[in-house]
Amino acid sequence: MDYYYFGKEWAYKNIKRLVFVEEILYNEKGEIPSDFKLYMFNGELGAINIHLDRFEDNHDNISIDKDFKPFTGEEIPDYIDIETIKPKMFDEMTEYAKKLADDFDFIRVDFYDLGKDIVLGELTNYPAAGFKRLNKELDNYLGEIWTLPNV
């Protein structure tokens, strides 16, 4: 698939097309791991997007603040206990993300939670090709904490 034409992501334009194969990851329970997307601003954690049961019918995609509190307007299903989905290695995730994000005014750093280990997923400067609609409070919050470089 040519992702430039799919989402107009300029970084994919005019690059050599290759097949990329990754090892499938499983958590301690033998399930596809949860995906933690850390929104980093000038090397500091601003917000978290979590994908639970990503390839199942009951896939949940929630956004919370850096203290694992839901944003106003963000609907968290009753069956999700935010306190229990925080990974054991969340502090390590955050420390790695800070190091990776240090040179960027904004970058999203993704990790998979395997239980006793974490794996880096990806770094992206424009999540969802820049097209994802956020609820108003979350959008305003992210805009307020984003300090653009002096150019």
Helices and strands as residue ranges (DSSP letters): H 3-7, G 10-12, E 34-41, E 44-52, E 60-65, H 82-85, H 90-101, E 106-113, E 118-124, G 127-130, H 136-145
